[in-house]
């Protein structure tokens, strides 16, 4: 578990090749939509941009 910017995060196994980041039930990043894994600290930036 990771606690950053007032959010708690856990990694859950998904379908093959799936990498989605959900914040408060809302899709914030999708590898399949963007076509790549997130860059270093990109997920943390997504969390910082969301209200905590």
Secondary structure, 3 states (H helix, E strand, C coil): CEEECCEEECCCCCCCCCCEEEECCEEEEEHHHHCCCCCCCHHHHHHHHCCC
